[in-house]
Amino acid sequence: MDDDEPLVGGMANPGAVFRRGDTVIRPAPPSVAALHPFLVELRAAGFTGAPVPRGPVVDGREQLEFMPGDVPLFPEPAWAFAEPVLVSVGALLRDFHAAAGQVTLDGGAPWSSELADPQGGPLLCHNDVCHENVVFADGTARAIIDWDFAAPGRPAWDLAMTAWYWVPMRPDDTGDGLDRFSRLRLLADAYGLDDRPGFMDVMEEAVGVCRTFVANRVAAGEQLFVESLARHDGWPRWDRIQSWLATNHERFTDAMS
């Protein structure tokens, strides 16, 4: 329609997401039949930071509530790296998990396996709380969007996936000057993480899954992933990241204690 506004950002559905008034129209994930009832129940459980369905799936496209606010799209603005922003992301994830724990999980639904926790778990995790998928208002994280990769998992898995982007859990090879160790502590505190000694094991496992995800997309010839990998020094950079995490495993653990 002529009044549809294209929404940009992210690598999963480029050019296929539109806003029509207070509704977002986008390709529906295979899990949509289970995801939409989950989002409705999540709202009923008191979590307002996720969109609810605005209508039926039509021609393979879902209709979701538009969540107003600011999204720090690539290249991320400087404000997205402020410590209060990081704290608010951790708090939003905590609130989401608290509400999700009250929703019955359909374990037999065709949830995405691409970024899912290999060990599974009792909670529906978002698995992709990256910068492009968090909506802010006045510098505070208010909503999580784009639930394509949601799947059952451990809460710590979702936190690790979130830390991957927001700390970020990779070496400072861009000169951003961010203290990864203190930032992980801030995120863990804001979330209220209990099992801190075991978190880095989950973190390293999650990064391995992220690497496989990228490898599969590159092997499939998806141009955005091919270009991104080349732009970031290819697989040698992934090798450096995983080596750096292993080397600093205990230091990160100590920083959270």
C-alpha positions in Angstrom: 0.0 0.0 0.0 1.1 3.6 -0.7 1.0 4.5 3.0 3.3 1.7 4.1 6.6 2.9 5.6 9.6 0.6 5.1 11.5 -0.2 8.3 15.2 -0.7 8.0 17.7 -2.5 10.1 18.8 -6.1 10.8 20.0 -8.8 8.5 17.2 -11.3 8.6 14.5 -9.6 6.5 16.0 -6.7 4.6 13.5 -4.8 2.6 10.6 -6.9 3.7 9.4 -5.1 6.9 6.8 -2.3 6.8 4.9 -0.1 9.1 1.2 0.7 8.5 -0.1 3.0 11.2 0.4 1.2 14.5 1.1 -2.1 12.9 4.3 -3.7 11.6 3.9 -6.2 8.7 6.7 -8.6 8.2 7.5 -12.2 7.1 6.1 -14.6 9.7 8.6 -17.1 11.2 7.7 -20.8 11.0 7.0 -20.7 14.7 4.2 -18.0 14.3 1.4 -20.3 15.4 3.0 -20.8 18.8 4.8 -17.4 19.0 1.7 -15.2 18.7 -0.2 -16.9 21.6 3.0 -16.7 23.6 3.3 -12.9 23.0 -0.4 -12.5 24.0 0.2 -14.4 27.2 3.4 -12.5 27.9 1.5 -9.2 27.8 -1.1 -10.7 30.1 1.7 -11.7 32.5 2.5 -8.0 32.8 5.4 -7.6 30.3 4.7 -4.6 28.0 8.1 -4.8 26.3 7.2 -7.1 23.4 4.7 -6.5 20.6 1.4 -8.3 20.5 -0.3 -9.5 17.3 -2.5 -7.0 15.5 -4.2 -9.4 13.1 -3.9 -12.8 11.4 -1.1 -14.1 9.3 -1.9 -13.2 5.7 0.1 -14.5 2.7 2.9 -15.6 5.1 3.1 -12.1 6.7 2.5 -11.4 10.4 0.9 -8.3 11.8 2.4 -7.0 15.1 2.0 -4.0 17.3 4.5 -1.2 16.4 6.7 -0.4 19.4 7.6 3.4 19.2 11.0 4.7 20.2 14.6 4.8 19.2 16.5 1.7 17.8 20.3 2.0 17.6 20.8 0.7 14.1 24.3 0.0 12.6 26.6 2.0 12.9 25.4 2.2 16.4 25.2 5.8 17.9 27.5 6.7 20.8 24.6 6.8 23.2 24.0 3.0 22.8 27.3 2.3 24.6 26.5 4.4 27.7 26.5 2.3 30.9 23.0 3.3 31.9 21.8 1.9 28.6 23.6 -1.4 29.3 22.0 -1.5 32.7 18.5 -0.9 31.2 19.0 -3.7 28.7 19.8 -6.1 31.5 16.8 -5.0 33.5 14.5 -5.4 30.5 15.8 -8.9 29.9 15.2 -9.7 33.6 11.6 -8.5 33.4 11.0 -10.4 30.2 12.3 -13.7 31.7 10.2 -13.1 34.9 7.0 -12.8 32.8 8.0 -15.6 30.4 8.3 -17.9 33.4 4.6 -17.5 33.9 3.7 -18.5 30.3 3.2 -22.1 29.3 5.9 -23.1 26.8 4.9 -25.1 23.8 7.9 -27.3 23.6 6.7 -29.1 20.5 6.4 -26.0 18.3 8.7 -25.5 15.4 10.9 -23.0 17.2 14.1 -21.8 15.4 17.1 -23.9 16.0 19.6 -21.5 14.5 20.5 -19.6 17.7 18.8 -21.9 20.2 20.4 -23.2 23.4 21.7 -26.7 22.5 20.7 -27.9 26.0 17.2 -26.6 25.7 15.5 -25.2 28.8 12.3 -24.2 30.6 12.0 -20.7 29.2 11.3 -19.2 25.7 14.4 -17.2 25.0 14.6 -14.4 22.5 18.2 -15.4 21.5 18.8 -12.2 19.4 18.7 -9.2 21.8 21.1 -7.2 19.5 21.1 -3.4 19.0 18.7 -3.6 16.1 16.1 -5.5 18.2 15.8 -3.2 21.2 13.6 -0.2 21.3 14.6 2.7 23.6 12.7 5.7 25.1 14.7 8.5 26.7 17.8 6.3 26.7 16.1 3.4 28.5 15.4 0.0 26.9 11.7 -0.4 26.6 11.0 -3.2 24.2 12.4 -6.3 22.4 11.3 -6.9 18.8 11.9 -9.4 16.0 11.2 -12.8 17.7 12.2 -15.0 14.7 14.9 -16.9 16.6 13.0 -17.5 19.8 13.4 -21.0 21.2 13.4 -22.8 24.5 16.5 -22.4 26.6 18.2 -21.5 29.8 17.8 -17.9 31.0 21.7 -17.7 31.2 21.8 -18.6 27.5 19.6 -15.6 26.6 21.8 -13.4 28.8 24.9 -14.7 27.1 23.5 -13.9 23.7 22.6 -10.4 25.0 26.1 -9.9 26.4 27.7 -10.9 23.1 26.3 -7.7 21.6 26.0 -5.2 24.4 29.2 -5.7 26.4 30.4 -6.6 23.8 32.1 -10.0 24.4 34.9 -9.7 22.0 38.3 -7.9 22.0 38.5 -4.2 21.6 39.9 -4.3 18.0 38.1 -1.2 17.0 39.4 1.1 19.6 36.1 1.7 21.4 37.8 1.8 24.8 35.0 -0.1 26.5 36.0 -2.0 29.7 34.5 -5.4 28.8 35.0 -6.8 32.3 33.2 -4.0 34.2 30.5 -4.0 31.6 29.8 -7.7 32.0 29.5 -7.1 35.8 27.0 -4.3 35.2 24.9 -6.4 32.9 25.0 -9.4 35.3 24.0 -7.1 38.2 21.2 -5.4 36.3 19.8 -8.8 35.3 20.3 -10.4 38.7 22.4 -13.3 37.5 22.7 -16.0 40.2 25.1 -18.6 38.7 28.1 -16.4 38.0 30.8 -19.0 38.2 29.2 -21.0 35.4 28.3 -18.1 33.2 31.4 -18.0 31.0 30.9 -21.7 30.1 27.6 -20.7 28.7 29.1 -17.6 27.1 31.7 -19.6 25.2 29.1 -22.1 24.1 26.9 -19.3 22.8 29.7 -17.7 20.8 30.3 -21.1 19.1 26.7 -21.3 18.1 26.9 -17.7 16.8 29.9 -18.7 14.7 28.0 -21.7 13.2 25.0 -19.5 12.5 27.2 -17.1 10.5 29.0 -20.0 8.7 25.6 -21.5 7.6 24.4 -18.2 6.3 27.6 -17.6 4.4 27.6 -21.1 3.0 24.0 -20.4 1.8 25.4 -17.4 -0.1 23.4 -14.7 1.8 25.1 -11.6 0.6 24.7 -9.5 3.8 26.5 -12.1 5.8 29.2 -12.7 3.2 29.9 -9.0 3.1 29.9 -8.6 6.9 32.3 -11.5 7.3 34.7 -10.1 4.8 34.4 -6.6 6.3 35.4 -8.0 9.8 38.5 -10.0 8.7 36.7 -13.2 8.1 37.2 -16.4 10.2 40.6 -15.3 11.7 38.7 -12.7 13.7 36.3 -15.4 15.0 39.4 -17.4 16.0 40.8 -14.4 17.9 37.5 -13.8 19.7 37.2 -17.4 20.9 40.8 -17.6 21.9 40.4 -14.3 23.8 37.3 -15.5 25.6 39.1 -18.7 26.7 42.1 -16.8 27.8 40.0 -14.4 29.9 37.5 -16.9 31.2 38.6 -16.6 34.8 39.1 -12.9 34.6 35.5 -12.4 33.5 34.3 -14.7 36.2 36.3 -12.9 38.9 35.0 -9.5 37.5 31.4 -10.7 38.1 32.0 -11.9 41.7 
